[in-house]
Amino acid sequence: MSWRDRPYSQDEPSQPELRLSFRKPSTAVTWLIIANAVVYIIQLISLRWNPVFFLETFGLSLAGISQLYFWQPVTYMFLHSPFRIFHILVNMLMLYVCGSEFERAFGRQRFLQFYFTCGIVGGLAYLALSALYPGEYFIKPLVGASGAVYGLLMAAIIFFPHIQVILFIIPMPIRVFGLIVAAILLLQIVGPGGVENPGGEVCHLAGAATGVVIFYVWGIMPRIRIGSGEGTLRIPFGLGKLAQQRREGAWARKQKKLASEQADVDRILAKVKQQGIQSLTHKEKKNLARATQRQKEQDRQFGRTDRL
């Protein structure tokens, strides 16, 4: 909750408001969505003269790697099934929702590192499956950004639980959506029909697991809490002093600084309420003005709406 949402910072109580709005995607996410859309259009056009060229050349397969197509672990993420429009639509929607939040929180460089690492590792997991079952997967290409997107989904579940998604006109928190996705996969595994797309699911799971590993390596993986109150069981990700040092990175220091500034603003506003604006020192007025300007910029950027 920002300081402008607190009752003592407002002259009149604000009225409840519910709005649904699509925010502008972040920079890297925008270019990724454009690149995927352009490649998809080229794929559709290429079907007229060579239906398998794009899939064999840029899709990921053990056959392609054996022909030294070493670009495939990256290029496969920009291809999607030309016969299933929902394949690219769902991936791009999740990239927009989860990726934009990730890039704004962690920065463009870390977002791109995370996105491509999850996608590449997901592709490598598919190659491992192809090596185990060459008769079924050796020449079958893998396409889609799902490995990277599942990494972003895992990031949203861990760090951005406020994100709301709409599934069949039903809004729900991102963590509930994640549980539904996991339940569907579990039902496929234990069901009589088996998993419909084993190669794709291996890529999805590898991408999601890679996301967790990356957060551990960055030293920002939070603790798992089971229960509440005094009975809470906390499971830390890390080993003593080394984990603590990793957590003290640039991102953690930034969060501490923001928390300190927020506490100072709260103190200043409480002082204004008790003693009046004339009681503030020059430094306190300057800090309050800076916080006000920063909040206005955030309001313009995010539109002060619930996230989709």
C-alpha positions as CSV (number, residue, x, y, z in Angstrom):
1,M,0.0,0.0,0.0
2,S,1.5,3.4,-1.0
3,W,1.5,6.4,1.3
4,R,-1.2,8.1,-0.8
5,D,-3.6,5.3,0.0
6,R,-3.3,6.0,3.8
7,P,-6.2,7.9,5.4
8,Y,-4.1,10.6,7.0
9,S,-2.6,11.6,3.6
10,Q,-5.9,12.5,2.0
11,D,-8.3,15.4,2.7
12,E,-11.3,13.4,1.8
13,P,-11.9,9.7,1.8
14,S,-11.6,8.2,-1.6
15,Q,-14.5,6.3,-3.2
16,P,-14.0,2.6,-4.1
17,E,-13.3,2.1,-7.7
18,L,-13.0,-1.0,-9.9
19,R,-11.5,-0.6,-13.3
20,L,-10.2,-3.1,-15.9
21,S,-7.4,-1.7,-18.0
22,F,-4.6,-3.1,-20.2
23,R,-1.3,-1.4,-19.3
24,K,1.3,-0.7,-21.8
25,P,3.8,-3.6,-21.9
26,S,7.4,-2.9,-20.9
27,T,10.0,-2.3,-23.6
28,A,11.7,-5.8,-24.0
29,V,8.3,-7.5,-23.7
30,T,6.9,-5.3,-26.5
31,W,9.8,-6.2,-28.8
32,L,9.4,-9.9,-28.0
33,I,5.7,-9.9,-28.8
34,I,6.3,-8.0,-32.0
35,A,9.1,-10.5,-33.0
36,N,6.9,-13.5,-32.3
37,A,4.0,-12.0,-34.3
38,V,6.2,-11.1,-37.3
39,V,7.7,-14.6,-37.3
40,Y,4.2,-16.2,-37.1
41,I,3.1,-14.2,-40.1
42,I,6.1,-15.3,-42.1
43,Q,5.4,-18.9,-41.1
44,L,1.9,-18.6,-42.4
45,I,3.2,-17.1,-45.7
46,S,5.9,-19.8,-46.0
47,L,3.2,-22.6,-45.9
48,R,2.4,-21.7,-49.6
49,W,5.8,-22.6,-50.9
50,N,7.4,-24.9,-48.4
51,P,5.3,-26.1,-45.5
52,V,8.1,-27.7,-43.5
53,F,11.0,-25.3,-44.1
54,F,10.6,-23.1,-41.0
55,L,9.9,-26.0,-38.7
56,E,12.9,-28.1,-39.9
57,T,15.3,-25.1,-40.0
58,F,14.3,-23.0,-36.9
59,G,12.3,-25.5,-34.8
60,L,14.3,-27.4,-32.2
61,S,15.0,-31.1,-32.9
62,L,17.8,-33.6,-32.4
63,A,17.9,-34.0,-36.2
64,G,18.5,-30.3,-36.7
65,I,21.2,-30.2,-34.0
66,S,22.9,-33.2,-35.7
67,Q,23.0,-31.0,-38.9
68,L,24.8,-28.3,-36.9
69,Y,21.7,-26.0,-36.7
70,F,23.0,-24.6,-33.4
71,W,20.7,-21.6,-33.5
72,Q,17.7,-23.8,-32.9
73,P,17.7,-23.7,-29.0
74,V,17.0,-19.9,-29.4
75,T,15.0,-19.7,-32.6
76,Y,12.4,-22.3,-31.6
77,M,11.1,-19.9,-29.0
78,F,9.9,-17.5,-31.8
79,L,8.0,-20.2,-33.7
80,H,4.5,-21.4,-33.0
81,S,2.2,-23.9,-34.5
82,P,0.7,-22.4,-37.6
83,F,-2.4,-24.5,-37.3
84,R,-3.2,-23.6,-33.6
85,I,-3.7,-19.8,-33.3
86,F,-4.3,-20.2,-29.5
87,H,-0.8,-21.5,-29.1
88,I,0.7,-18.1,-29.9
89,L,-2.2,-16.1,-28.4
90,V,-1.9,-17.8,-24.9
91,N,1.9,-17.5,-24.9
92,M,1.9,-13.8,-25.8
93,L,-0.8,-13.0,-23.3
94,M,1.2,-14.7,-20.5
95,L,4.3,-12.9,-21.7
96,Y,2.5,-9.6,-21.6
97,V,1.0,-10.2,-18.1
98,C,3.9,-11.9,-16.3
99,G,6.8,-10.5,-18.4
100,S,5.9,-6.9,-18.1
101,E,5.6,-7.2,-14.3
102,F,9.0,-9.0,-14.2
103,E,10.8,-6.5,-16.3
104,R,9.5,-3.5,-14.3
105,A,10.6,-5.2,-11.1
106,F,13.9,-6.6,-12.0
107,G,15.0,-4.6,-15.0
108,R,15.4,-5.3,-18.7
109,Q,18.8,-7.1,-18.5
110,R,17.7,-9.5,-15.9
111,F,14.4,-10.1,-17.6
112,L,16.1,-11.1,-20.9
113,Q,18.6,-13.3,-19.0
114,F,15.8,-15.0,-17.2
115,Y,13.5,-15.4,-20.3
116,F,16.1,-16.9,-22.6
117,T,17.7,-19.0,-20.0
118,C,14.4,-20.7,-19.1
119,G,13.6,-21.1,-22.8
120,I,16.9,-22.6,-23.7
121,V,17.0,-25.0,-20.8
122,G,13.5,-26.1,-21.6
123,G,14.7,-26.8,-25.2
124,L,17.7,-28.8,-23.9
125,A,15.3,-30.9,-21.8
126,Y,13.4,-31.7,-24.9
127,L,16.6,-32.7,-26.7
128,A,17.4,-35.0,-23.7
129,L,13.9,-36.6,-24.1
130,S,14.6,-37.0,-27.9
131,A,17.9,-38.8,-27.1
132,L,16.0,-41.2,-24.8
133,Y,13.2,-41.8,-27.3
134,P,14.8,-41.1,-30.7
135,G,12.2,-43.1,-32.6
136,E,9.4,-40.7,-31.6
137,Y,11.2,-37.4,-31.2
138,F,14.4,-37.4,-33.2
139,I,13.0,-35.5,-36.2
140,K,9.9,-34.0,-34.5
141,P,10.6,-30.2,-34.0
142,L,9.7,-28.3,-30.8
143,V,8.2,-24.8,-31.3
144,G,6.9,-22.2,-29.0
145,A,7.8,-19.8,-26.2
146,S,6.1,-22.0,-23.5
147,G,9.4,-23.0,-21.8
148,A,10.3,-19.3,-21.2
149,V,6.7,-18.4,-20.4
150,Y,6.4,-21.1,-17.7
151,G,9.5,-19.6,-16.1
152,L,7.7,-16.2,-16.1
153,L,4.6,-17.9,-14.7
154,M,6.7,-19.4,-11.8
155,A,8.2,-15.9,-11.2
156,A,4.7,-14.4,-11.0
157,I,3.5,-17.1,-8.6
158,I,6.5,-16.4,-6.3
159,F,6.9,-12.6,-6.5
160,F,3.7,-11.1,-8.0
161,P,0.7,-12.8,-6.3
162,H,-1.4,-9.7,-6.9
163,I,-1.6,-10.4,-10.6
164,Q,-5.1,-11.3,-11.7
165,V,-5.8,-13.5,-14.8
166,I,-9.2,-14.2,-16.4
167,L,-9.9,-17.9,-17.2
168,F,-13.2,-18.5,-19.0
169,I,-14.5,-15.1,-17.8
170,I,-13.6,-16.0,-14.2
171,P,-11.0,-13.7,-12.6
172,M,-8.6,-15.4,-10.3
173,P,-5.2,-14.7,-8.6
174,I,-2.1,-15.9,-10.5
175,R,-1.4,-18.5,-7.8
176,V,-4.8,-20.1,-8.2
177,F,-4.2,-20.2,-12.0
178,G,-0.9,-21.9,-11.4
179,L,-2.6,-24.5,-9.2
180,I,-5.1,-25.2,-12.0
181,V,-2.3,-25.6,-14.6
182,A,-0.5,-28.0,-12.2
183,A,-3.7,-30.0,-11.5
184,I,-4.4,-30.4,-15.2
185,L,-0.9,-31.8,-15.8
186,L,-1.2,-34.1,-12.8
187,L,-4.6,-35.4,-14.1
188,Q,-3.0,-36.1,-17.5
189,I,-0.2,-38.0,-15.8
190,V,-2.3,-40.2,-13.7
191,G,-5.2,-40.5,-16.2
192,P,-5.6,-43.4,-18.6
193,G,-5.0,-41.4,-21.7
194,G,-1.6,-40.1,-20.5
195,V,0.0,-36.8,-21.2
196,E,-1.2,-35.4,-24.6
197,N,2.0,-33.6,-25.4
198,P,4.9,-35.2,-23.4
199,G,7.7,-33.3,-25.3
200,G,6.0,-29.9,-24.7
201,E,5.3,-30.7,-21.0
202,V,9.0,-31.6,-20.4
203,C,9.9,-28.2,-21.8
204,H,7.3,-26.5,-19.7
205,L,8.5,-28.2,-16.4
206,A,12.1,-27.6,-17.2
207,G,11.5,-23.9,-17.9
208,A,9.5,-23.5,-14.6
209,A,12.2,-25.3,-12.6
210,T,14.9,-23.2,-14.2
211,G,13.1,-20.1,-13.0
212,V,13.3,-21.3,-9.4
213,V,17.0,-22.2,-9.8
214,I,17.8,-18.7,-11.2
215,F,16.2,-17.0,-8.3
216,Y,18.2,-19.2,-6.0
217,V,21.4,-18.3,-7.9
218,W,20.5,-14.6,-7.7
219,G,20.0,-14.9,-4.0
220,I,16.5,-13.6,-4.0
221,M,14.5,-16.8,-3.6
222,P,12.1,-16.2,-0.6
223,R,11.4,-18.7,2.1
224,I,8.5,-21.1,1.9
225,R,6.0,-20.6,4.7
226,I,3.7,-23.4,5.7
227,G,1.0,-22.5,8.2
228,S,0.5,-19.3,10.1
229,G,1.4,-17.6,13.4
230,E,3.8,-19.4,15.8
231,G,3.2,-22.7,14.0
232,T,4.7,-21.4,10.8
233,L,7.3,-23.6,9.2
234,R,9.9,-21.7,7.3
235,I,12.0,-23.4,4.7
236,P,14.9,-21.2,3.6
237,F,16.5,-21.5,0.2
238,G,20.2,-21.0,1.0
239,L,23.1,-22.0,3.2
240,G,23.7,-19.7,6.1
241,K,26.1,-16.8,5.6
242,L,26.6,-17.4,1.9
243,A,22.8,-17.2,1.2
244,Q,22.6,-14.0,3.3
245,Q,25.4,-12.4,1.3
246,R,23.7,-13.3,-2.0
247,R,20.5,-11.7,-0.8
248,E,22.4,-8.5,-0.1
249,G,22.6,-7.7,-3.8
250,A,21.7,-4.6,-5.7
251,W,18.0,-5.5,-5.9
252,A,17.8,-6.2,-2.2
253,R,19.6,-2.9,-1.3
254,K,17.1,-1.1,-3.6
255,Q,14.2,-2.6,-1.8
256,K,15.6,-1.6,1.6
257,K,16.1,1.9,0.4
258,L,12.6,2.2,-0.8
259,A,11.3,0.8,2.5
260,S,13.4,3.3,4.5
261,E,12.1,6.2,2.3
262,Q,8.5,5.0,2.8
263,A,8.9,4.8,6.6
264,D,10.3,8.4,6.5
265,V,7.3,9.6,4.5
266,D,4.9,7.9,7.0
267,R,6.6,9.7,9.8
268,I,6.4,13.0,8.1
269,L,2.7,12.6,7.3
270,A,2.0,11.6,10.9
271,K,3.8,14.8,12.0
272,V,1.7,16.9,9.6
273,K,-1.5,15.4,11.0
274,Q,-0.5,16.1,14.6
275,Q,1.3,19.4,14.4
276,G,0.4,20.9,11.0
277,I,2.4,21.5,7.8
278,Q,4.2,24.5,9.4
279,S,6.0,22.1,11.8
280,L,8.0,20.5,9.0
281,T,11.7,21.3,8.5
282,H,13.1,22.2,5.1
283,K,14.5,18.7,4.7
284,E,11.2,17.1,5.6
285,K,9.3,19.3,3.1
286,K,11.9,18.4,0.4
287,N,11.5,14.7,1.1
288,L,7.7,14.9,1.0
289,A,7.8,16.8,-2.3
290,R,10.1,14.2,-3.8
291,A,7.9,11.3,-2.6
292,T,4.8,13.1,-4.0
293,Q,6.4,13.5,-7.4
294,R,7.6,9.9,-7.5
295,Q,4.1,8.7,-6.6
296,K,2.6,10.9,-9.4
297,E,4.9,9.4,-11.9
298,Q,4.0,5.9,-10.8
299,D,0.3,6.8,-11.0
300,R,0.7,7.9,-14.6
301,Q,2.7,4.8,-15.5
302,F,0.4,2.2,-13.9
303,G,-2.9,4.1,-14.2
304,R,-3.6,3.1,-10.5
305,T,-5.7,0.1,-11.7
306,D,-5.7,-3.5,-10.7
307,R,-3.4,-5.5,-12.8
308,L,-4.7,-7.9,-15.4
